[in-house]
Amino acid sequence: MSSLLTIEEEIQKLPEDDFIVLREWFQDFDSMKWDTQIEADVTNGNLDDLANSALNDFKSGKYKAL
C-alpha cells in the first residue's frame, strides 16, 4: 500500500476534533507553500511578462472597472 493511501485511511479514522486541527494545519501549510512559490516566481522574473502585459492593458484602457 502506498504512503498516500495509508495517510488517507488514517485521516478518515481521525476523531472530529483532530480532523479540524489537521485541516487548519494543512490550510496554513498549503498557504505557506503557495506564498513561497509566488515569491520565487517574482524573484526569478517568471511573472514579469504577465505583469507587463497587465500594465500595458491598463495604460491603453483595455480594462474593466470593478
N, C-alpha and C positions, 0 to 999 in steps of 0.2 A: 504494500500500500504506500502511496506517495506521501510525502510530508504534508502536502497541501490537503489531501483528503483526511489525514489524521487531524490536522488543525481544524478543518471544517466540522468534523464529527465532534471534537472536543468543545468547540464553540456552541454547537447545538445542545450540548449537555449542561452548559453553564446555568446556574440559577439566575433569575432575572436581574438581581442587584449586580452580580458580577458582569453580566452581559452589558448592562448600562455603563459600567465603568470601562469595560473593553471598548465599547462603541465610542465613548468620549475620547479615550486614549487614541484610538485609531483615527478619528477625525482630526485630532491635533497632529498626529504623526503624518497623516496624509497632507495636511496643510503645510507643515514644515518642509516636506519633500517637494511640494509644488513651489513654495517660495524659493527654495534652494535652486530648483531648475530654472525658474524665471530669472533669478539673479545671475546665474551662469549664462543664460541666453543673452541677457543685457550686456554683461561684461564681455562676452565673446562677439558681440555685434550681430547676433543672429536675428535680432528684431529690428535692426536699422532700416532695412528696406521697407518693412511694414510700417514703421513709424514715419518714415519719409513720405511714403505713399499717402498716409492719412493726413499728414500736414499739407501736402500738395493739394489734396482734395479739398481740405478746409479753406486754404488760401484761394482756391479757384471757385469757391462757392458750391462745391459738389458735396453738400452735406444736408442732413435733415435735422432741424432743431427738435429737441425733445420737449 
